Amino acid sequence: MRAIHITKSGGPEVLKLKETPKPKLEKNQVLIKVKAAGINRSDIVTRKNMNTYGNGSTETIIPGLEVSGVITEIGDTVSDKKIGDEVCALVSSGGYAEYVAVESSHCLPIPAGISLTDAAAIPETVFTVWFNVFHLANLQPEEKLLIHGGTSGIGTMGLQMAKALGSQIYTTAGSDKKIDFLNKMNLGKAINYKKEAFEEVFKDEKIDVILDMVGGDYTQKNLEILNKKGRLININGMNSMEATINLRSIMSKNLVLTGSFLKPQSADVKTQIAKEVEKNIWPLFKSEKIHPVIYKKFPLEDAAEAHKLMESSEHIGKILLIMD
Ligand SMILES: NC(=O)c1ccc[n+]([C@@H]2O[C@H](COP(=O)([O-])OP(=O)(O)OC[C@H]3O[C@@H](n4cnc5c(N)ncnc54)[C@H](OP(=O)(O)O)[C@@H]3O)[C@@H](O)[C@H]2O)c1
């Protein structure tokens, strides 16, 4: 099969297309003939830090955390899927390839109304938002949610999910073009953080939950605008992983500061998230309350171009690789 490999740490040019053996199936896995794969920010971090993975081994890595496609083989103990099923799936790595093996319980049916290709844009964002915003922070209908980076893959999906489930939504983005997009999609109160200070604009809103990927000096500002019993969840620190905070902000309002990485969660946790999103989020696709926002699709061999686009931060929503 053809697959994109990270050959060493570096820029997009280290992504190389190679002929590669098909993955071998474990008994609880299915083999997916991939139709499309989603690109995620984390793939770029993996590419830049490849040499720190694998204890100095010279093996290359096939990146890719989410795919859509058709099941072509099933493992000995798989009973919930069959050959020919169309699915989208969360994978631990290996998505930028024509075939990938994945635990059958991490595959979900293609949501009603979504094409097989576009479904590749769904798993990483929906799983991450569900686990952090709805599980860890326990966002309730009527509560107020702020998501920084509103036009990211995470932001475009998370804002739609929270709105559809009855929350009031707020967001930030880095250009007027991005704010126009968020306003056209009616995705809550959106501000250009390069022109206005979010901690000033939102200071009287009493936000209940904040999903943040910026970190650094956003952290104290986030704590200051949270409502009593508010929850701050970090899923990255793109400006800085380090923050100075005033503990008084937490103590005076009974705040909770939490966060997570999805990739290293156990297979059981991912299975549980899959069950919960199929029950709670999949119907929202069917009723057309949410849909993946796709910015651009590239052929597999142009993965380096797709990474360049993501690193430019010009995109709005998701970037996909298409296999044929
Ligand atoms: N912890 C987890 O399990 C988990 C899972 C999935 C994603 N994530 C994280 O969630 C974030 C969104 O992921 P994604 O795949 O949706 O990414 P994405 O589409 O590339 O979006 C990232 C956006 O963040 C904004 N941004 C803010 N500060 C930035 C900075 N210092 N450098 C670069 N961009 C900055 C940019 O938009 P503006 O123009 O508005 O600044 C950029 O478009 C990423 O940080 C990713 O690592 C974490």
The ligand as a Gaussian input file, in Angstrom:
#p B3LYP/6-31G(d) Opt

LIG

0 1
 N       -5.329000      17.419000      23.966000
 C       -5.883000      16.762000      22.975000
 O       -6.206000      15.584000      23.082000
 C       -6.117000      17.463000      21.670000
 C       -6.838000      16.825000      20.647000
 C       -7.075000      17.519000      19.454000
 C       -6.577000      18.816000      19.303000
 N       -5.852000      19.371000      20.313000
 C       -5.315000      20.730000      20.177000
 O       -6.379000      21.597000      19.853000
 C       -5.889000      22.644000      19.011000
 C       -6.743000      22.674000      17.761000
 O       -6.448000      21.536000      16.986000
 P       -6.818000      21.487000      15.445000
 O       -6.266000      20.240000      14.902000
 O       -8.253000      21.801000      15.335000
 O       -5.892000      22.700000      14.925000
 P       -6.064000      23.810000      13.826000
 O       -7.261000      23.579000      12.978000
 O       -4.759000      23.939000      13.154000
 O       -6.326000      25.144000      14.673000
 C       -5.400000      25.805000      15.442000
 C       -5.752000      27.296000      15.451000
 O       -5.323000      27.840000      16.676000
 C       -5.098000      29.229000      16.506000
 N       -3.917000      29.621000      17.278000
 C       -3.952000      30.291000      18.431000
 N       -2.734000      30.493000      18.928000
 C       -1.879000      29.914000      18.092000
 C       -0.470000      29.782000      18.080000
 N        0.301000      30.278000      19.046000
 N        0.080000      29.081000      17.053000
 C       -0.692000      28.560000      16.065000
 N       -2.038000      28.679000      16.041000
 C       -2.626000      29.357000      17.032000
 C       -4.980000      29.479000      15.003000
 O       -6.090000      30.259000      14.635000
 P       -6.124000      31.872000      14.857000
 O       -5.857000      32.488000      13.525000
 O       -7.504000      32.123000      15.330000
 O       -5.080000      32.220000      15.860000
 C       -5.059000      28.095000      14.384000
 O       -5.760000      28.091000      13.172000
 C       -4.425000      22.330000      18.726000
 O       -3.632000      23.075000      19.601000
 C       -4.325000      20.852000      19.013000
 O       -3.042000      20.456000      19.380000
 C       -5.618000      18.724000      21.473000

